[in-house]
Amino acid sequence: MAGRIFYRERRKVAEGEKKPRFTLVAVTGVDLTFYPKHMRKQELEQIAEAVGAELILLKDGEKGEEVEVTE
């Protein structure tokens, strides 16, 4: 089984802001250490391709709502 990298969009990003808009949530099946908390999508894609991992975007719930991720 290939590894998986779970990520989601940051919640407090303004339109047109020039900061990375994705935050890492979890990594499974790959021995990998991430140093930045926030990354750009292109960076995540390059890392996933290099280590053979699948990128999984977590769905964002409404404000105050918990999100459950199932396969």
Helices and strands as residue ranges (DSSP letters): E 4-9, E 22-28, E 38-39, H 41-51, E 54-57
